[in-house]
């Protein structure tokens, strides 16, 4: 149906451009930034705008290359997008192997193959497949991406929050005809100043 859309701000616009250029170059996308800034939602909204199914996977230290490889097999054969949330929770040893798996899929798309060998098995390929990762850099227990993984993805960092909050409020005022935007912005600013900067849920 006619679902709600994300508010378009300069930051989300830049993310859309970066991610679509990345797909055009047969690469992946890696939005990075603090928790709660809309990295996953931006990826999902872009997929919705293009009419492509987006599956979100929450990554953890327990994921190994076999389980991630099975997910990649399914995505490759369905042509859907996969968004791997908090990808840098996965251990560095697994990330190195995963980078090789992603490159295998990307090479098959570049070569315009309809079938290719993945982990010793021949599978079909629908070239609309997209692999996206989101990261919270600087948080405890996070892994730095290996160099071969960085090669596979274009990164967009989202941290311009004040401008986005103001634009979101302005949009909401226009849509719902609220007259108290200034009060709401003042409340949000005061709220963000009084909150303690700590690793919530991490």
Secondary structure as a PSIPRED ss2 file (coil, helix, strand):
# PSIPRED VFORMAT (PSIPRED V4.0)

   1 X C   1.000  0.000  0.000
   2 X C   1.000  0.000  0.000
   3 X C   1.000  0.000  0.000
   4 X C   1.000  0.000  0.000
   5 X C   1.000  0.000  0.000
   6 X C   1.000  0.000  0.000
   7 X C   1.000  0.000  0.000
   8 X C   1.000  0.000  0.000
   9 X C   1.000  0.000  0.000
  10 X H   0.000  1.000  0.000
  11 X H   0.000  1.000  0.000
  12 X H   0.000  1.000  0.000
  13 X H   0.000  1.000  0.000
  14 X H   0.000  1.000  0.000
  15 X H   0.000  1.000  0.000
  16 X H   0.000  1.000  0.000
  17 X H   0.000  1.000  0.000
  18 X H   0.000  1.000  0.000
  19 X H   0.000  1.000  0.000
  20 X H   0.000  1.000  0.000
  21 X H   0.000  1.000  0.000
  22 X H   0.000  1.000  0.000
  23 X H   0.000  1.000  0.000
  24 X H   0.000  1.000  0.000
  25 X C   1.000  0.000  0.000
  26 X C   1.000  0.000  0.000
  27 X C   1.000  0.000  0.000
  28 X E   0.000  0.000  1.000
  29 X E   0.000  0.000  1.000
  30 X E   0.000  0.000  1.000
  31 X E   0.000  0.000  1.000
  32 X E   0.000  0.000  1.000
  33 X E   0.000  0.000  1.000
  34 X C   1.000  0.000  0.000
  35 X C   1.000  0.000  0.000
  36 X C   1.000  0.000  0.000
  37 X C   1.000  0.000  0.000
  38 X C   1.000  0.000  0.000
  39 X H   0.000  1.000  0.000
  40 X H   0.000  1.000  0.000
  41 X H   0.000  1.000  0.000
  42 X H   0.000  1.000  0.000
  43 X H   0.000  1.000  0.000
  44 X H   0.000  1.000  0.000
  45 X H   0.000  1.000  0.000
  46 X H   0.000  1.000  0.000
  47 X H   0.000  1.000  0.000
  48 X H   0.000  1.000  0.000
  49 X H   0.000  1.000  0.000
  50 X H   0.000  1.000  0.000
  51 X C   1.000  0.000  0.000
  52 X C   1.000  0.000  0.000
  53 X C   1.000  0.000  0.000
  54 X E   0.000  0.000  1.000
  55 X E   0.000  0.000  1.000
  56 X E   0.000  0.000  1.000
  57 X E   0.000  0.000  1.000
  58 X E   0.000  0.000  1.000
  59 X C   1.000  0.000  0.000
  60 X C   1.000  0.000  0.000
  61 X C   1.000  0.000  0.000
  62 X C   1.000  0.000  0.000
  63 X C   1.000  0.000  0.000
  64 X C   1.000  0.000  0.000
  65 X H   0.000  1.000  0.000
  66 X H   0.000  1.000  0.000
  67 X H   0.000  1.000  0.000
  68 X H   0.000  1.000  0.000
  69 X H   0.000  1.000  0.000
  70 X H   0.000  1.000  0.000
  71 X H   0.000  1.000  0.000
  72 X H   0.000  1.000  0.000
  73 X H   0.000  1.000  0.000
  74 X H   0.000  1.000  0.000
  75 X H   0.000  1.000  0.000
  76 X H   0.000  1.000  0.000
  77 X H   0.000  1.000  0.000
  78 X H   0.000  1.000  0.000
  79 X C   1.000  0.000  0.000
  80 X C   1.000  0.000  0.000
  81 X E   0.000  0.000  1.000
  82 X E   0.000  0.000  1.000
  83 X E   0.000  0.000  1.000
  84 X E   0.000  0.000  1.000
  85 X E   0.000  0.000  1.000
  86 X C   1.000  0.000  0.000
  87 X H   0.000  1.000  0.000
  88 X H   0.000  1.000  0.000
  89 X H   0.000  1.000  0.000
  90 X C   1.000  0.000  0.000
  91 X C   1.000  0.000  0.000
  92 X H   0.000  1.000  0.000
  93 X H   0.000  1.000  0.000
  94 X H   0.000  1.000  0.000
  95 X H   0.000  1.000  0.000
  96 X H   0.000  1.000  0.000
  97 X H   0.000  1.000  0.000
  98 X H   0.000  1.000  0.000
  99 X H   0.000  1.000  0.000
 100 X H   0.000  1.000  0.000
 101 X H   0.000  1.000  0.000
 102 X H   0.000  1.000  0.000
 103 X H   0.000  1.000  0.000
 104 X H   0.000  1.000  0.000
 105 X H   0.000  1.000  0.000
 106 X H   0.000  1.000  0.000
 107 X H   0.000  1.000  0.000
 108 X H   0.000  1.000  0.000
 109 X H   0.000  1.000  0.000
 110 X H   0.000  1.000  0.000
 111 X C   1.000  0.000  0.000
 112 X C   1.000  0.000  0.000
 113 X C   1.000  0.000  0.000
 114 X C   1.000  0.000  0.000
 115 X E   0.000  0.000  1.000
 116 X E   0.000  0.000  1.000
 117 X E   0.000  0.000  1.000
 118 X E   0.000  0.000  1.000
 119 X C   1.000  0.000  0.000
 120 X C   1.000  0.000  0.000
 121 X E   0.000  0.000  1.000
 122 X E   0.000  0.000  1.000
 123 X E   0.000  0.000  1.000
 124 X E   0.000  0.000  1.000
 125 X C   1.000  0.000  0.000
 126 X C   1.000  0.000  0.000
 127 X C   1.000  0.000  0.000
 128 X C   1.000  0.000  0.000
 129 X C   1.000  0.000  0.000
 130 X E   0.000  0.000  1.000
 131 X E   0.000  0.000  1.000
 132 X E   0.000  0.000  1.000
 133 X E   0.000  0.000  1.000
 134 X C   1.000  0.000  0.000
 135 X E   0.000  0.000  1.000
 136 X C   1.000  0.000  0.000
 137 X C   1.000  0.000  0.000
 138 X C   1.000  0.000  0.000
 139 X C   1.000  0.000  0.000
 140 X C   1.000  0.000  0.000
 141 X C   1.000  0.000  0.000
 142 X C   1.000  0.000  0.000
 143 X C   1.000  0.000  0.000
 144 X C   1.000  0.000  0.000
 145 X C   1.000  0.000  0.000
 146 X C   1.000  0.000  0.000
 147 X H   0.000  1.000  0.000
 148 X H   0.000  1.000  0.000
 149 X H   0.000  1.000  0.000
 150 X H   0.000  1.000  0.000
 151 X H   0.000  1.000  0.000
 152 X H   0.000  1.000  0.000
 153 X E   0.000  0.000  1.000
 154 X E   0.000  0.000  1.000
 155 X E   0.000  0.000  1.000
 156 X E   0.000  0.000  1.000
 157 X E   0.000  0.000  1.000
 158 X E   0.000  0.000  1.000
 159 X C   1.000  0.000  0.000
 160 X C   1.000  0.000  0.000
 161 X H   0.000  1.000  0.000
 162 X H   0.000  1.000  0.000
 163 X H   0.000  1.000  0.000
 164 X H   0.000  1.000  0.000
 165 X H   0.000  1.000  0.000
 166 X H   0.000  1.000  0.000
 167 X H   0.000  1.000  0.000
 168 X H   0.000  1.000  0.000
 169 X H   0.000  1.000  0.000
 170 X H   0.000  1.000  0.000
 171 X H   0.000  1.000  0.000
 172 X H   0.000  1.000  0.000
 173 X H   0.000  1.000  0.000
 174 X H   0.000  1.000  0.000
 175 X H   0.000  1.000  0.000
 176 X H   0.000  1.000  0.000
 177 X C   1.000  0.000  0.000
 178 X C   1.000  0.000  0.000
 179 X C   1.000  0.000  0.000
 180 X C   1.000  0.000  0.000
 181 X H   0.000  1.000  0.000
 182 X H   0.000  1.000  0.000
 183 X H   0.000  1.000  0.000
 184 X H   0.000  1.000  0.000
 185 X H   0.000  1.000  0.000
 186 X H   0.000  1.000  0.000
 187 X H   0.000  1.000  0.000
 188 X H   0.000  1.000  0.000
 189 X H   0.000  1.000  0.000
 190 X H   0.000  1.000  0.000
 191 X H   0.000  1.000  0.000
 192 X H   0.000  1.000  0.000
 193 X H   0.000  1.000  0.000
 194 X H   0.000  1.000  0.000
 195 X C   1.000  0.000  0.000
 196 X C   1.000  0.000  0.000
 197 X C   1.000  0.000  0.000
 198 X C   1.000  0.000  0.000
 199 X C   1.000  0.000  0.000
 200 X C   1.000  0.000  0.000
 201 X C   1.000  0.000  0.000
 202 X C   1.000  0.000  0.000
